[in-house]
């Protein structure tokens, strides 16, 4: 467990789930994978050691055979499409976005089709047809075309809205402090957020809780939090860490 913080609120919440005979569904998405690195090895060792399924959002234009060879034997890893090249095309005054309205739709969709095909070829046994937009942003006018490209789900950040043209498999807890240290966020804050998400699900929201990581920028705080989170939840009877393919089937 991370030193100096109390994980008791999470323990109590999970014990409430267990007493009620309920099981919370969690899943893990890690963004920006391109090639084998020591950081990726650390992530694979951590998830593999706890039996946690991992969805890697891979940047198609920047990846190749090296990552494919490394992941070929990792049965607990799924590969999703992380845009095309993770390039910002938004104007300077706007938030970063690759899949936005600054370019013609046919150009953006053509890149997504190429990304889908490339990752399917490189990772035939690991590929999952989920689009993860860089920076979690995509122009709404592009979304109806995603099923035609072969995508089964879209994964962004925040509570999923029902009734859209494609299922959403979202993340809800980002462990990185992007506006401050750009390392791991306070473990206390993250535990509080996770408990709040669990209580929301207990009250009736059946959306799986997505934890979002970025292995390439993890500092000690980020790694420590993940290790403590997995230790607290991986074998708890009230928690099911699910894979993206499992959740798509559900």
Buried (B, 14 or more C-beta within 10 A) or exposed (E): EBEEBEBEBBBEBBEBBBEEEEEBBBBBBBBBBBBBBEBBEBBBEBBBEBEBBBBBBBBBBBBEEEBBEBBBEBEBBBBBBBBBEBBBBBEEEEEEBBBBBEEEEEEBBEBBBBBBBBBBEBBEEBBBBBBBBBBBBBBEEBBEBBBEBBBBBBBBBEEBEEEEEBBBBBBBBBBBBEEEEEBBBBBBEBBEBBBBBBEBBBEEEEBBBBBBBBBBBBEEBBBBBBBBBBBBBBEBEBBBBBBBBBBBEE
